[in-house]
Amino acid sequence: RQRRAVEEDRVMEVEAERLRMLNEERAYRRRTEDEERAVRRRFISRTSIANSSLRLFKAREQVEQRADMDRSRRERSEDRERSRRAPHTPSRARARHEEAEEE
């Protein structure tokens, strides 16, 4: 009877140890999965921030390029208008004079 009690105690101890190890393993796995999830979340948020700031930078660059193009176009048309309005510029006068000499 005593031997059976000792054996049952040993079986109970082994079973308790097995359960404790299983619980530790589960806790460890849960912790590492949580850490991995946190790292992944942090990485995703960082990359999305980087992507959105890159998009903003490109958009700003495009707006500036468009503004530069508009400004240069406006300046060219103003120059054309100015030269059309001012026929007394030296180059025009010289050209007119040379045309008259040729005829």
C-alpha positions in Angstrom: 0.0 0.0 0.0 2.8 2.4 0.9 4.7 1.6 -2.3 1.6 2.3 -4.3 1.2 5.7 -2.5 4.9 6.6 -3.2 4.4 5.6 -6.9 1.2 7.7 -7.1 3.0 10.6 -5.5 5.9 10.3 -8.0 3.4 10.1 -10.9 1.6 13.2 -9.6 4.9 15.0 -9.3 6.0 14.0 -12.8 2.6 15.1 -14.2 2.8 18.4 -12.2 6.3 19.0 -13.6 5.1 18.2 -17.2 2.2 20.7 -16.8 4.5 23.4 -15.3 7.0 23.0 -18.3 4.1 23.1 -20.8 2.7 26.3 -19.2 6.2 27.9 -19.2 6.6 27.0 -22.9 3.2 28.4 -23.7 4.0 31.6 -21.8 7.3 31.9 -23.6 5.7 31.4 -27.0 3.0 34.0 -26.2 5.6 36.5 -25.1 7.7 36.0 -28.2 4.7 36.2 -30.5 3.6 39.5 -28.7 7.1 40.9 -29.1 7.2 39.9 -32.8 3.7 41.5 -33.3 4.9 44.7 -31.6 8.0 44.8 -33.8 6.0 44.2 -36.9 3.5 46.9 -35.9 6.3 49.4 -35.2 8.0 48.6 -38.6 4.7 48.9 -40.4 3.9 52.3 -38.8 7.5 53.5 -39.5 7.3 52.5 -43.2 3.9 54.0 -43.7 5.1 57.2 -42.1 8.1 57.2 -44.4 6.0 56.5 -47.5 3.5 59.2 -46.7 6.3 61.8 -46.1 7.9 60.6 -49.4 4.6 61.1 -51.1 4.3 64.6 -49.6 7.8 65.5 -50.7 7.2 64.3 -54.3 3.9 66.2 -54.4 5.5 69.4 -53.1 8.3 68.9 -55.7 5.7 68.6 -58.5 3.8 71.7 -57.3 7.1 73.7 -57.3 8.0 72.4 -60.8 4.6 73.4 -62.1 4.9 76.8 -60.5 8.3 77.3 -62.1 7.0 76.2 -65.5 4.0 78.6 -65.2 6.3 81.5 -64.1 8.7 80.9 -67.0 5.8 80.7 -69.4 4.3 83.9 -68.0 7.7 85.6 -68.3 8.2 84.5 -71.9 4.7 85.7 -72.9 5.3 89.0 -71.1 8.7 89.4 -73.0 6.9 88.6 -76.3 4.2 91.2 -75.5 6.8 93.8 -74.5 8.8 93.3 -77.7 5.6 93.4 -79.8 4.6 96.7 -78.1 8.0 98.3 -78.5 8.9 98.4 -82.2 11.5 101.1 -81.5 14.0 98.7 -80.0 17.5 99.0 -81.6 17.5 95.5 -83.0 14.1 96.0 -84.7 15.2 99.4 -86.0 18.4 97.8 -87.4 16.5 95.0 -89.0 14.0 97.4 -90.6 16.9 99.5 -91.8 18.7 96.5 -93.3 15.4 95.4 -95.0 15.0 98.9 -96.5 18.6 98.9 -97.8 18.1 95.5 -99.4 15.1 96.7 -101.3 
